[in-house]
Structure formats: C-alpha cells, structure tokens
Amino acid sequence: MNIAKGEFIALLGKNGAGKSTLLRTLSKVQNKLSGTIEINQKNLETYSQHELAKMMSVVLTERLPESQLSVFEIVALGRQPYTNWLDKLSKEDIKKVLNALELTNVAHLKDRPFYKLSDGQLQRVLIARALAQDTEVIILDEPTAHLDIHHTYKIFSLLQELVKSTKKTIIISTHEVNLALKLADSFVLIANEKVYSGNSQELMEKNAFSSLFPKELISFNKDLQQFIIAKN
C-alpha cells in the first residue's frame, strides 16, 4: 500500500485485526515480521532513531507516567530531537511549542499540571507534543478510545484541520468508522487477512467496507456512505 503526503488517513479494522501492530511497525516501535517499509523512498531500516524522530511522531495509547510536569513541559518534550545535550530550549524551540499549543487550543492550559487535565484535554496536549516535534508524519493509535462522542468529534475535526493547515500526513487508527468516513481523506482497511487502501470511493468499488463487520449485525450502505445496524 502507498500513503500519500498531506492526507488524513484512517486505519480501520476489527479488534485484533492488527491495527496497532501495523502502526507500531510503521513507527519502528517494534520490528517488522516481513516485507519492506519506505518513507520518502528510503528504507525504514536505514533510519537512525534520531533521524526517525525528526521524520515521524507517535501518539500511542499508553498512559503517561505520574509526574508534576506542566502542559508546557509535556509539549516541550517533543523538541528533544532538536535540543542540545543539556536539553535546553532555544527561542525557536519555544516558538514551536507555543505554536503547537495554539494549534490544538490548549495554550490557556500551559501552566496546568498535566495530571489535572480531563481525558479530552490530555489528548489535545499529546497531539500538541507531536506537533511540536515538527515531523512530516504523525501516527495516532486510537486517540479517542476513552472520549465521549462530543470530544471524539472535536479530536477528529482538529486532526482534519491540522492536515489542511500544516500539510502534515496524519495516520489514525480508530473504531469510529462513520466519523472517519466523513472526515478522513483516505483509508487503510484490514479485514479477513486482506489489506485495502484508497479513498472511500475506491474502497466502495472493491466492496471493502462490506467486509469489515458481519453483515447480519452491521452493514455498509453505499447510498448513505455509512455503516448501519442491520434490521432484525
């Protein structure tokens, strides 16, 4: 499969299909089982960790360890690939951090301890940290897993807007399939040990969405371009 630059890409699949494994492999968090991965026509294996940290940022589902760090300090951690051995922030680093806080609408929280944040606020802060890292690619694994529908929509809308305003490539795994269908530019779908990729029209032509769930429970309506609960 190929992933285009400057797109909002949704990775879809049932639990256990391999979404998190794929994202961890793409980000070199774990070793690949087989095959080849290239970023900008360069094999992933040839990137050093430092080079990759300037190319790709990752927001995984793990909770942050307990600490007294403020929101500003959490976001500033995204500048580690660029700071000197003293980890001292330059004026440019601080500018990048403040800009990331503004883009994610959490600038007013910058002095708050991160452990006092709501789940929705914390998710925005973690996205801000990835933005401060200033990479071409941002990977997020189920960033709305613990959020209500209101905050889930706000995170999706934020990611869509960030792709438009920053021209970065954002890849997100999600179970919010109908929301992804409305807001994502293209899709990677894992179903029945097959992988489909393309925009919604291309995947509909391949009947890929119909293979995502058991038809007797949830079906894909091409006219509505969304999943609906099957009638008894």
C-alpha positions in Angstrom: 0.0 0.0 0.0 1.0 3.6 -0.5 0.3 6.5 1.8 0.2 10.0 0.2 1.8 13.1 1.8 -0.5 15.7 3.3 -3.5 13.4 3.9 -5.7 12.4 6.8 -5.6 8.6 6.7 -7.9 6.4 8.9 -6.8 2.8 9.7 -9.9 0.6 10.2 -10.3 -2.9 11.3 -11.9 -5.1 14.0 -10.3 -5.7 17.3 -7.3 -8.0 16.8 -7.0 -7.3 13.1 -3.6 -5.8 13.5 -4.1 -2.1 13.5 -1.8 -1.3 16.5 0.7 -3.8 15.2 0.8 -2.1 11.9 1.3 1.4 13.4 4.0 0.2 15.8 5.8 -1.4 12.8 5.5 1.7 10.7 6.9 3.8 13.5 9.7 1.2 14.3 8.4 0.8 17.8 8.5 -3.0 17.1 10.3 -5.0 14.4 8.5 -5.9 11.2 7.6 -9.5 10.7 8.3 -9.4 6.9 8.1 -7.0 4.0 9.6 -3.6 3.3 8.7 -0.1 4.6 9.9 3.0 2.9 9.5 6.6 3.9 10.3 9.2 1.1 11.8 6.3 -0.9 14.2 5.4 1.9 14.0 2.1 3.7 12.8 2.4 7.3 15.6 0.1 8.4 18.3 2.7 7.3 16.8 5.5 9.5 18.6 6.0 12.9 16.3 6.6 15.8 17.4 10.3 15.8 16.6 10.7 12.1 13.2 9.0 12.5 12.3 11.2 15.4 12.6 14.2 13.1 10.5 12.4 10.4 7.7 10.8 12.5 6.0 11.4 15.8 3.8 8.9 17.5 0.9 9.2 20.0 0.2 5.7 21.4 -2.5 4.6 23.9 -0.2 4.2 26.9 -0.8 6.4 29.9 1.8 9.0 30.8 3.9 8.1 33.9 3.0 10.1 37.1 4.9 13.3 37.4 4.5 17.0 38.2 5.1 18.2 34.6 3.1 21.1 33.3 1.3 21.1 30.0 4.1 23.3 28.5 6.7 20.9 29.7 4.9 17.9 28.3 4.6 19.6 24.9 8.2 20.7 25.1 9.3 17.1 25.3 8.5 17.0 21.6 11.6 19.2 20.9 14.0 16.6 22.3 15.3 15.5 18.8 16.5 19.1 18.3 17.8 20.3 21.7 21.4 20.1 22.7 22.9 17.7 25.2 21.7 19.9 28.0 18.1 19.7 26.7 17.9 23.5 26.8 15.1 25.0 24.7 16.2 27.6 22.2 14.0 30.6 21.2 13.0 28.5 18.1 12.1 25.5 20.3 9.9 27.7 22.5 8.2 29.2 19.4 7.4 25.7 18.1 5.9 24.7 21.5 3.8 27.8 21.8 2.6 27.4 18.2 1.6 23.7 18.9 -0.3 24.8 22.0 -2.2 27.4 19.9 -3.0 25.0 17.1 -4.5 22.5 19.5 -6.4 25.1 21.5 -4.7 24.3 24.8 -2.5 27.4 25.2 -4.6 28.5 28.2 -3.6 25.3 29.9 0.1 25.6 29.5 0.9 26.1 33.2 -1.5 23.5 34.5 -0.1 20.2 35.8 -0.9 17.5 33.2 -2.5 15.2 35.8 -5.3 17.8 36.4 -6.4 17.6 32.7 -9.5 15.8 31.5 -9.1 13.0 29.0 -10.1 15.2 26.1 -7.6 18.0 27.2 -4.8 15.4 27.7 -5.4 14.0 24.2 -5.0 17.5 22.7 -1.8 18.0 24.7 -0.4 14.8 23.4 -1.2 15.9 19.8 0.4 19.2 20.6 3.6 17.4 21.7 3.6 15.5 18.4 3.1 18.9 16.5 6.0 20.5 18.5 8.2 17.6 17.3 7.6 19.1 13.8 7.6 15.8 11.8 6.2 15.1 8.3 4.2 12.2 9.7 2.1 11.9 12.8 0.7 8.5 13.9 -2.0 8.1 16.5 -3.3 4.9 17.8 -7.0 5.1 19.0 -6.7 8.7 20.3 -10.4 8.9 21.0 -10.7 5.5 22.8 -11.7 7.0 26.2 -13.6 10.0 25.0 -17.3 10.7 24.7 -18.9 11.4 21.3 -18.6 15.2 21.7 -14.8 15.1 22.4 -14.3 12.4 19.8 -15.8 14.6 17.1 -13.6 17.6 18.3 -10.4 15.5 18.1 -11.3 14.2 14.6 -12.1 17.8 13.5 -8.9 19.0 15.0 -6.8 16.4 13.1 -8.6 17.2 9.9 -7.9 20.9 10.3 -4.3 20.2 11.2 -3.8 18.3 7.9 -5.2 21.2 6.0 -3.2 23.9 7.9 0.1 22.2 8.3 0.2 19.8 5.3 1.4 17.0 7.5 0.4 13.4 7.0 -1.7 12.1 9.9 -2.5 8.4 10.3 -5.0 7.4 12.9 -6.4 4.0 13.9 -10.0 4.2 15.0 -13.2 2.3 15.6 -15.2 5.4 14.9 -15.9 4.3 11.4 -18.8 6.6 10.4 -16.9 9.6 11.7 -13.8 8.6 9.8 -15.8 8.2 6.6 -17.0 11.8 6.9 -13.6 13.4 7.8 -10.7 11.3 6.5 -9.2 11.7 3.1 -8.3 8.0 2.6 -8.3 4.7 4.3 -6.3 1.6 5.1 -8.7 -1.2 5.9 -7.7 -4.6 7.4 -10.4 -7.3 7.0 -10.3 -11.1 6.7 -6.4 -11.0 6.4 -6.6 -8.6 3.5 -5.5 -5.0 3.4 -7.3 -2.4 1.3 -6.2 1.2 0.8 -7.6 4.2 -1.1 -10.2 6.8 -0.8 -13.8 6.0 0.1 -15.0 5.7 -3.5 -12.2 3.3 -4.4 -12.9 1.1 -1.4 -16.6 1.1 -2.1 -16.0 -0.1 -5.6 -14.0 -3.0 -4.1 -16.8 -3.7 -1.6 -14.0 -3.4 1.1 -16.2 -1.7 3.7 -18.8 -4.6 3.5 -16.1 -7.0 4.7 -15.4 -5.1 7.9 -18.3 -6.4 10.0 -20.6 -9.4 10.0 -23.4 -8.5 7.6 -26.1 -9.9 9.9 -25.1 -7.3 12.5 -23.8 -4.2 10.7 -23.9 -3.4 7.0 -22.4 -0.7 4.8 -24.9 1.5 3.0 -23.3 2.8 -0.2 -26.1 5.5 -0.7 -25.6 6.9 2.8 -21.9 6.1 2.8 -22.0 4.9 6.3 -22.5 1.8 8.4 -25.9 1.0 9.8 -27.2 -1.6 12.2 -28.9 -4.5 10.4 -32.6 -4.8 11.0 -33.9 -8.0 12.6 
